[in-house]
Amino acid sequence: MAEQFTEQGGAATMDPGPLKRWVTSTLMSRLFSPGQVDRRRARAEKKRRAQGAPHRIEYFHQVDDGYSHLVAQVLPQLLARYAVELRCHLVSGPQGRNVAEPALLLQLSRYDAFHVAPEYNLEFPRQSGPPAP
């Protein structure tokens, strides 16, 4: 099955050597251990408080994405419930060689959003059916 994929090199290499795999695994395990993550969060919170900065939500909205449509409906509730500052950023969809079927991803996001929305009392326009394969 691997023969149908193109080797992209760099960090995205399909088959790194044993040493590179071990070094990467060890480094990532240490950098992102729960203790390290908690310490970084505590430092960031201490710095935020010292600067008198508010808690902030950085929201990246993709206009044609189903999930973004759902999140946009929930943001007013978050702002009403928590003392946070909201910064919205409009973004385009993912681009580049590592994006797997971007058109299908958008179709799937809309399909998912339609089916998930009622479970959270949200709205999403009816879709004509599942995306074509």
Residue frames as a rotation matrix with the C-alpha (Angstrom) as fourth column:
MET 1
0.565 0.825 0.000 0.00
0.825 -0.565 0.000 0.00
0.000 0.000 -1.000 0.00
ALA 2
0.324 -0.505 -0.800 2.87
0.295 -0.749 0.593 2.40
-0.899 -0.428 -0.094 0.75
GLU 3
-0.588 -0.629 0.508 3.91
0.655 -0.003 0.755 2.34
-0.474 0.777 0.414 -2.90
GLN 4
0.133 0.712 0.689 0.88
0.933 -0.325 0.156 4.45
0.335 0.622 -0.708 -3.87
PHE 5
0.901 0.147 -0.409 2.15
0.328 -0.848 0.417 7.38
-0.285 -0.510 -0.811 -1.77
THR 6
0.501 -0.741 0.448 4.91
0.279 -0.352 -0.893 9.81
0.820 0.572 0.030 -2.71
GLU 7
0.113 -0.578 -0.808 7.80
0.993 0.031 0.117 10.30
-0.043 -0.815 0.578 -0.28
GLN 8
0.824 0.282 0.492 7.71
0.338 -0.941 -0.027 13.96
0.455 0.189 -0.870 0.73
GLY 9
-0.163 -0.986 -0.043 10.87
0.577 -0.060 -0.815 14.03
0.800 -0.157 0.579 2.79
GLY 10
-0.463 -0.113 0.879 11.59
-0.445 -0.828 -0.341 16.23
0.766 -0.550 0.333 5.78
ALA 11
-0.732 0.231 0.641 9.44
-0.626 0.142 -0.767 15.81
-0.268 -0.963 0.041 8.87
ALA 12
0.317 0.947 -0.045 6.80
-0.856 0.265 -0.444 14.11
-0.409 0.180 0.895 6.74
THR 13
-0.542 -0.583 -0.605 9.04
-0.795 0.590 0.143 11.23
0.273 0.559 -0.783 5.72
MET 14
0.459 0.822 -0.337 7.15
-0.694 0.569 0.441 7.95
0.554 0.032 0.832 5.45
ASP 15
0.877 -0.177 -0.447 9.85
0.305 0.923 0.233 5.66
0.372 -0.341 0.863 6.79
PRO 16
0.516 -0.728 0.451 12.43
-0.777 -0.620 -0.112 7.31
0.360 -0.293 -0.886 9.07
GLY 17
-0.167 -0.687 -0.708 15.35
-0.128 0.727 -0.675 5.23
0.978 -0.022 -0.209 10.24
PRO 18
0.335 0.323 -0.885 15.34
0.711 0.530 0.463 3.61
0.618 -0.784 -0.052 13.70
LEU 19
-0.574 -0.623 -0.532 17.59
0.819 -0.446 -0.361 6.28
-0.012 -0.643 0.766 15.26
LYS 20
-0.881 0.283 0.380 15.48
-0.147 -0.926 0.349 9.15
0.450 0.252 0.857 13.93
ARG 21
0.100 0.962 -0.252 12.30
0.046 0.249 0.967 7.42
0.994 -0.109 -0.020 15.13
TRP 22
0.133 -0.113 -0.985 13.77
0.928 0.363 0.084 6.90
0.348 -0.925 0.153 18.61
VAL 23
-0.842 -0.505 -0.189 15.09
0.539 -0.798 -0.269 10.48
-0.015 -0.328 0.945 18.90
THR 24
-0.650 0.663 0.372 11.81
-0.267 -0.657 0.705 11.95
0.712 0.359 0.604 17.69
SER 25
0.264 0.784 -0.561 9.74
0.308 0.483 0.820 9.76
0.914 -0.389 -0.114 20.00
THR 26
-0.127 -0.407 -0.904 11.92
0.982 0.078 -0.173 10.53
0.141 -0.910 0.390 23.02
LEU 27
-0.956 -0.274 0.100 11.96
0.269 -0.961 -0.061 14.27
0.113 -0.031 0.993 22.34
MET 28
-0.397 0.885 0.244 8.21
-0.294 -0.374 0.879 14.48
0.869 0.277 0.409 21.78
SER 29
0.257 0.475 -0.842 7.48
0.613 0.594 0.522 12.37
0.748 -0.650 -0.138 24.86
ARG 30
-0.417 -0.496 -0.762 9.53
0.905 -0.304 -0.297 14.74
-0.085 -0.814 0.575 27.01
LEU 31
-0.973 0.007 0.231 8.29
0.051 -0.968 0.245 17.97
0.226 0.250 0.942 25.44
PHE 32
-0.351 0.932 0.089 4.64
-0.616 -0.301 0.728 17.01
0.706 0.200 0.680 25.65
SER 33
-0.650 0.139 -0.747 4.47
0.568 0.742 -0.357 14.99
0.505 -0.656 -0.561 28.84
PRO 34
0.423 0.906 0.007 1.55
0.657 -0.312 0.686 16.06
0.623 -0.286 -0.728 31.05
GLY 35
0.378 -0.342 -0.860 3.95
0.799 -0.348 0.490 17.58
-0.467 -0.873 0.141 33.59
GLN 36
-0.716 -0.695 0.069 5.75
0.612 -0.577 0.541 19.69
-0.336 0.430 0.838 30.97
VAL 37
-0.392 0.662 0.639 2.48
0.543 -0.394 0.742 20.86
0.743 0.637 -0.205 29.45
ASP 38
0.603 0.633 -0.485 1.14
0.750 -0.242 0.616 21.81
0.273 -0.735 -0.620 32.89
ARG 39
-0.030 -0.706 -0.707 4.33
0.760 -0.476 0.442 23.77
-0.649 -0.524 0.551 33.68
ARG 40
-0.847 -0.267 0.461 4.14
0.523 -0.581 0.624 25.69
0.101 0.769 0.631 30.39
ARG 41
0.035 0.946 0.323 0.49
0.594 -0.280 0.754 26.49
0.804 0.166 -0.572 31.01
ALA 42
0.558 0.136 -0.819 1.23
0.815 -0.274 0.510 27.70
-0.155 -0.952 -0.264 34.55
ARG 43
-0.499 -0.805 -0.320 4.04
0.663 -0.593 0.457 29.97
-0.558 0.016 0.830 33.27
ALA 44
-0.712 0.286 0.641 1.79
0.474 -0.479 0.739 31.39
0.518 0.830 0.205 30.55
GLU 45
0.389 0.912 -0.131 -1.02
0.688 -0.192 0.700 32.02
0.613 -0.362 -0.702 33.06
LYS 46
0.249 -0.394 -0.885 1.39
0.825 -0.393 0.407 33.73
-0.508 -0.831 0.227 35.47
LYS 47
-0.807 -0.580 0.113 2.68
0.532 -0.629 0.567 35.94
-0.258 0.517 0.816 32.65
ARG 48
-0.336 0.775 0.535 -0.88
0.568 -0.287 0.772 36.76
0.752 0.563 -0.344 31.50
ARG 49
0.588 0.584 -0.560 -1.89
0.783 -0.238 0.575 37.81
0.203 -0.776 -0.597 35.01
ALA 50
-0.128 -0.736 -0.665 1.26
0.758 -0.505 0.413 39.89
-0.639 -0.451 0.623 35.52
GLN 51
-0.922 -0.215 0.322 0.49
0.384 -0.608 0.695 41.76
0.046 0.764 0.643 32.30
GLY 52
-0.535 0.799 -0.275 -3.15
-0.191 -0.431 -0.882 42.22
-0.823 -0.419 0.383 33.29
ALA 53
-0.783 0.209 -0.585 -4.22
-0.594 0.027 0.804 40.62
0.184 0.978 0.103 30.02
PRO 54
0.161 0.914 0.374 -7.64
-0.907 0.286 -0.310 38.98
-0.390 -0.289 0.874 29.70
HIS 55
-0.318 -0.101 0.943 -8.22
0.194 0.966 0.168 35.38
-0.928 0.236 -0.287 28.79
ARG 56
-0.183 0.163 -0.969 -8.46
-0.837 -0.544 0.066 35.31
-0.516 0.823 0.236 25.02
ILE 57
0.280 0.283 0.917 -10.04
0.337 0.866 -0.370 33.02
-0.899 0.413 0.147 22.45
GLU 58
-0.530 -0.433 -0.729 -8.29
-0.621 -0.387 0.681 33.14
-0.577 0.814 -0.064 19.08
TYR 59
0.200 0.730 0.653 -10.98
0.121 0.643 -0.756 31.91
-0.972 0.231 0.041 16.69
PHE 60
-0.790 -0.481 -0.381 -10.09
-0.367 -0.126 0.922 31.00
-0.491 0.868 -0.077 13.12
HIS 61
0.155 0.966 0.208 -13.18
-0.112 0.227 -0.967 30.92
-0.981 0.127 0.144 10.89
GLN 62
-0.947 -0.307 0.092 -13.30
0.028 0.207 0.978 29.31
-0.320 0.929 -0.187 7.47
VAL 63
-0.472 0.827 -0.304 -16.46
-0.785 -0.552 -0.283 30.61
-0.402 0.105 0.910 5.78
ASP 64
0.049 0.518 -0.854 -17.16
-0.869 0.444 0.219 27.52
0.493 0.731 0.471 3.67
ASP 65
-0.779 -0.425 -0.461 -16.48
-0.145 0.838 -0.526 24.99
0.610 -0.343 -0.714 6.45
GLY 66
0.181 0.939 -0.292 -19.35
0.090 0.280 0.956 23.25
0.979 -0.200 -0.034 8.23
TYR 67
0.053 -0.220 -0.974 -17.57
0.952 0.306 -0.017 23.02
0.302 -0.926 0.226 11.57
SER 68
-0.916 -0.401 0.018 -16.86
0.386 -0.892 -0.236 26.77
0.111 -0.210 0.971 11.54
HIS 69
-0.392 0.861 0.323 -20.55
-0.235 -0.433 0.870 27.40
0.889 0.265 0.372 10.96
LEU 70
0.428 0.548 -0.719 -21.39
0.511 0.509 0.693 25.41
0.746 -0.664 -0.062 14.10
VAL 71
-0.309 -0.636 -0.707 -18.72
0.949 -0.157 -0.273 27.05
0.063 -0.756 0.652 16.25
ALA 72
-0.860 -0.009 0.510 -19.87
0.103 -0.982 0.157 30.52
0.499 0.188 0.846 15.21
GLN 73
0.129 0.988 0.088 -23.28
-0.083 -0.078 0.993 29.71
0.988 -0.135 0.072 16.72
VAL 74
0.518 0.016 -0.855 -21.73
0.747 0.478 0.462 28.75
0.416 -0.878 0.235 20.07
LEU 75
-0.490 -0.851 0.189 -19.36
0.657 -0.503 -0.561 31.72
0.573 -0.150 0.806 20.45
PRO 76
-0.173 0.441 0.881 -21.99
-0.381 -0.855 0.353 34.14
0.908 -0.274 0.316 21.84
GLN 77
0.843 0.486 -0.232 -22.78
-0.020 0.458 0.889 31.62
0.538 -0.744 0.395 24.61
LEU 78
0.204 -0.862 -0.464 -19.09
0.908 0.344 -0.238 31.31
0.365 -0.373 0.853 25.48
LEU 79
-0.597 -0.449 0.665 -18.72
0.287 -0.893 -0.346 35.08
0.749 -0.015 0.662 25.64
ALA 80
0.232 0.774 0.589 -21.80
-0.466 -0.443 0.766 35.41
0.854 -0.452 0.258 27.85
ARG 81
0.890 0.190 -0.415 -20.61
0.185 0.682 0.708 32.71
0.417 -0.706 0.572 30.23
TYR 82
0.336 -0.868 -0.366 -16.89
0.922 0.223 0.318 33.49
-0.194 -0.444 0.875 30.57
ALA 83
0.788 -0.195 -0.584 -14.88
-0.124 -0.979 0.159 36.67
-0.603 -0.053 -0.796 30.93
VAL 84
-0.068 -0.790 0.609 -12.90
0.693 0.401 0.599 36.25
-0.717 0.463 0.521 27.73
GLU 85
0.012 -0.037 -0.999 -11.83
-0.594 -0.804 0.023 38.40
-0.804 0.593 -0.031 24.83
LEU 86
0.457 0.210 0.864 -12.61
0.483 0.757 -0.440 37.06
-0.747 0.618 0.245 21.35
ARG 87
-0.209 -0.524 -0.826 -10.37
-0.632 -0.572 0.523 37.64
-0.746 0.631 -0.212 18.35
CYS 88
0.629 0.506 0.590 -11.75
0.156 0.662 -0.733 36.36
-0.762 0.553 0.337 15.07
HIS 89
-0.442 -0.770 -0.460 -9.59
-0.512 -0.205 0.834 35.57
-0.736 0.605 -0.303 12.07
LEU 90
0.768 0.623 -0.149 -10.95
-0.458 0.371 -0.808 34.69
-0.448 0.689 0.570 8.63
VAL 91
-0.365 -0.902 0.229 -8.90
-0.484 0.394 0.781 31.95
-0.795 0.174 -0.581 7.02
SER 92
0.155 0.322 -0.934 -8.94
-0.946 0.319 -0.047 30.02
0.283 0.891 0.355 3.78
GLY 93
0.961 0.252 0.111 -8.99
-0.272 0.933 0.237 26.25
-0.044 -0.258 0.965 3.74
PRO 94
0.328 -0.883 0.336 -5.87
-0.063 0.335 0.940 24.15
-0.942 -0.330 0.054 4.11
GLN 95
0.878 -0.125 -0.461 -3.50
-0.476 -0.148 -0.867 24.32
0.040 0.981 -0.190 1.18
GLY 96
-0.057 -0.996 0.065 -0.36
-0.966 0.071 0.249 22.61
-0.253 -0.048 -0.966 0.03
ARG 97
-0.301 -0.185 -0.935 0.79
-0.663 0.746 0.066 19.16
0.685 0.640 -0.348 -0.93
ASN 98
-0.983 -0.149 -0.107 -0.09
-0.028 0.699 -0.714 17.58
0.181 -0.699 -0.692 2.41
VAL 99
-0.410 0.905 0.112 -3.82
-0.752 -0.266 -0.602 18.30
-0.515 -0.332 0.790 2.16
ALA 100
-0.909 0.141 0.392 -5.79
0.261 0.926 0.272 15.17
-0.324 0.350 -0.879 1.45
GLU 101
-0.510 0.744 0.433 -8.65
0.750 0.137 0.647 15.88
0.422 0.655 -0.627 -0.97
PRO 102
-0.971 0.052 -0.233 -9.62
0.097 -0.807 -0.583 19.41
-0.218 -0.588 0.779 0.14
ALA 103
-0.546 0.828 -0.127 -12.93
-0.660 -0.332 0.674 19.40
0.516 0.452 0.728 -1.78
LEU 104
-0.041 0.508 -0.861 -13.95
0.248 0.840 0.483 16.16
0.968 -0.194 -0.160 -0.07
LEU 105
-0.731 -0.276 -0.624 -12.94
0.661 -0.059 -0.748 17.55
0.170 -0.959 0.226 3.34
LEU 106
-0.899 0.437 0.023 -15.31
-0.436 -0.890 -0.135 20.49
-0.038 -0.132 0.991 2.84
GLN 107
-0.183 0.865 -0.467 -18.14
-0.516 0.319 0.795 18.21
0.837 0.386 0.388 1.73
LEU 108
-0.201 0.054 -0.978 -17.58
0.586 0.807 -0.076 15.96
0.785 -0.588 -0.194 4.73
SER 109
-0.954 -0.157 -0.254 -17.52
0.298 -0.544 -0.784 18.93
-0.016 -0.824 0.566 7.12
ARG 110
-0.624 0.781 0.008 -20.90
-0.751 -0.603 0.271 20.07
0.216 0.163 0.963 5.81
TYR 111
-0.019 0.585 -0.811 -22.33
-0.180 0.796 0.578 16.56
0.983 0.157 0.091 5.94
ASP 112
-0.507 -0.266 -0.820 -21.07
0.701 0.426 -0.571 16.09
0.501 -0.865 -0.030 9.51
ALA 113
-0.996 0.088 0.026 -22.29
-0.088 -0.844 -0.529 19.52
-0.025 -0.529 0.848 10.59
PHE 114
-0.329 0.934 -0.141 -25.79
-0.688 -0.134 0.713 18.79
0.647 0.331 0.687 9.31
HIS 115
0.191 0.408 -0.893 -25.97
0.171 0.882 0.440 15.58
0.967 -0.237 0.099 11.31
VAL 116
-0.530 -0.493 -0.690 -24.27
0.756 0.093 -0.648 16.89
0.384 -0.865 0.324 14.46
ALA 117
-0.795 0.133 0.592 -26.07
-0.165 -0.986 0.001 20.25
0.584 -0.097 0.806 14.72
PRO 118
0.213 0.972 0.098 -29.41
-0.353 -0.017 0.935 18.96
0.911 -0.234 0.340 16.07
GLU 119
0.273 -0.170 -0.947 -27.63
0.709 0.701 0.078 17.10
0.651 -0.692 0.312 18.87
TYR 120
-0.602 -0.569 -0.561 -26.36
0.795 -0.493 -0.354 20.44
-0.075 -0.659 0.749 20.21
ASN 121
0.371 0.864 -0.340 -29.44
0.740 -0.496 -0.454 22.52
-0.561 -0.083 -0.824 19.37
LEU 122
-0.454 -0.548 -0.702 -27.60
-0.140 -0.734 0.664 24.22
-0.880 0.400 0.257 16.53
GLU 123
0.699 0.715 -0.016 -28.65
-0.074 0.050 -0.996 24.80
-0.712 0.697 0.088 12.95
PHE 124
-0.597 -0.788 -0.153 -27.08
-0.228 -0.016 0.973 23.82
-0.769 0.616 -0.170 9.69
PRO 125
0.025 0.661 -0.750 -28.70
-0.956 -0.204 -0.211 23.90
-0.292 0.722 0.627 6.24
ARG 126
0.605 0.302 0.737 -29.92
-0.149 0.952 -0.268 20.57
-0.782 0.052 0.621 4.89
GLN 127
-0.492 -0.798 -0.349 -27.47
-0.643 0.063 0.763 18.81
-0.587 0.599 -0.544 2.61
SER 128
0.179 0.606 -0.776 -28.55
-0.973 0.226 -0.047 16.93
0.147 0.763 0.630 -0.48
GLY 129
0.971 0.113 -0.211 -26.98
-0.086 0.988 0.130 13.71
0.223 -0.108 0.969 0.80
PRO 130
0.568 -0.822 0.031 -23.67
0.278 0.228 0.933 12.19
-0.774 -0.522 0.358 1.63
PRO 131
0.199 -0.567 -0.799 -20.71
-0.765 -0.600 0.235 13.46
-0.613 0.564 -0.553 -0.37
ALA 132
0.913 0.054 -0.404 -19.83
-0.347 0.624 -0.700 11.60
0.214 0.780 0.589 -3.51
PRO 133
0.724 -0.675 0.145 -16.87
0.390 0.573 0.720 9.22
-0.569 -0.465 0.678 -3.13
